Amino acid sequence: MRVWQALGLTCVVLLAGLGTMSAQSWTPLTNQPPFSASTALLLTDGTIMVHDAGAQGWWKLTPDASGSYINGTWSQLASLPAGYSPLYYASAVLKDGRVIVMGGEYNFFNPVWTTLGAIYIR
């Protein structure tokens, strides 16, 4: 009897979870990025910093006046330093709002392991 109760409870939990997952959906941005979007980082001011895949460029998505990213606008940020253009790398938003990018499996699409890095200061 206990086995059936446990099985029944498990089924209810799983079905509830599936209902929540199917309620999620993607909404395309009104203003699509003018670059090949890659890593995206939510900054402490609510904007989103996005890397141009494999390039040195970074872009910022600023939400509209109502806080919607769907109707947000893109602006270009400072590029990574000369000689550093990683494809796969470690990154993080630091407590003070700076962004760190470290290492990389590729540099300028060349298969090298780089130990270069940079800190973005707003």
C-alpha positions in Angstrom: 0.0 0.0 0.0 2.8 2.4 0.9 4.5 1.7 -2.4 1.4 2.8 -4.3 1.1 5.9 -2.2 4.7 6.9 -2.9 4.3 6.1 -6.6 1.1 8.2 -6.8 2.8 11.1 -5.0 5.8 10.9 -7.3 3.5 11.0 -10.4 1.7 14.1 -9.1 4.9 15.9 -8.5 6.3 15.0 -11.9 3.1 16.0 -13.7 3.1 19.4 -11.8 6.7 19.9 -12.8 6.0 19.2 -16.5 3.1 21.7 -16.4 5.5 24.4 -15.2 8.2 23.6 -17.8 5.7 23.7 -20.7 4.6 27.1 -19.5 8.0 28.6 -20.4 8.7 30.0 -23.8 11.1 32.1 -25.7 10.2 35.5 -27.1 12.2 37.1 -29.9 13.7 40.5 -29.3 12.2 43.4 -31.3 15.7 44.7 -32.0 17.9 41.7 -32.9 21.6 42.0 -32.1 23.8 43.3 -35.0 26.4 40.7 -34.2 26.8 37.0 -33.5 25.6 36.8 -29.9 27.4 34.5 -27.5 28.0 34.7 -23.7 25.5 37.0 -22.0 26.1 38.4 -18.5 23.5 40.2 -16.4 25.2 43.3 -14.9 24.5 44.8 -11.5 22.7 47.8 -13.2 20.2 45.5 -14.9 21.7 45.8 -18.4 23.0 42.7 -20.2 26.6 42.5 -21.6 26.9 40.2 -24.6 30.0 38.9 -26.3 30.4 38.8 -30.1 31.2 35.1 -30.6 35.0 34.6 -31.1 35.6 38.4 -31.6 36.9 41.1 -29.4 33.6 43.1 -29.3 31.1 43.4 -26.5 27.6 44.9 -26.6 25.1 46.1 -24.1 21.4 45.4 -24.2 19.6 48.1 -22.2 15.9 47.5 -21.3 13.3 50.0 -22.4 11.6 52.5 -20.0 9.3 49.8 -18.7 12.2 47.4 -18.0 11.5 45.1 -21.0 14.5 43.5 -22.7 12.2 42.5 -25.6 12.1 46.2 -26.7 15.6 47.0 -25.5 18.3 48.7 -27.4 21.9 47.7 -28.3 25.0 49.8 -27.9 28.6 48.8 -28.4 31.0 48.6 -25.5 34.8 48.6 -25.3 36.5 45.7 -27.0 38.9 43.2 -25.5 42.6 44.2 -25.5 44.7 43.7 -28.6 45.8 40.1 -29.1 42.9 38.6 -27.0 39.8 37.2 -28.7 38.6 34.1 -27.0 35.8 31.8 -28.1 35.4 29.6 -24.9 36.5 31.2 -21.6 35.6 31.7 -18.0 33.7 34.9 -17.1 32.0 36.4 -14.1 30.3 39.6 -12.9 32.2 40.8 -9.8 30.5 42.2 -6.7 31.6 45.8 -7.6 30.0 45.5 -11.1 33.2 44.8 -13.1 33.3 41.9 -15.5 36.3 39.5 -15.7 37.1 37.3 -18.7 39.9 34.7 -18.3 41.6 32.2 -20.5 40.2 30.6 -23.6 40.2 27.4 -25.6 40.6 29.4 -28.9 42.1 32.8 -29.6 41.0 34.5 -32.9 39.5 31.0 -33.8 43.0 29.4 -33.5 43.0 26.2 -31.4 45.2 27.4 -28.6 44.9 27.4 -24.8 45.4 31.0 -23.8 46.0 32.3 -20.3 45.2 35.9 -21.3 42.4 37.7 -19.5 40.8 41.1 -19.0 38.7 43.0 -16.6 35.9 45.3 -18.0 35.4 48.5 -15.9 32.2 50.5 -16.6 
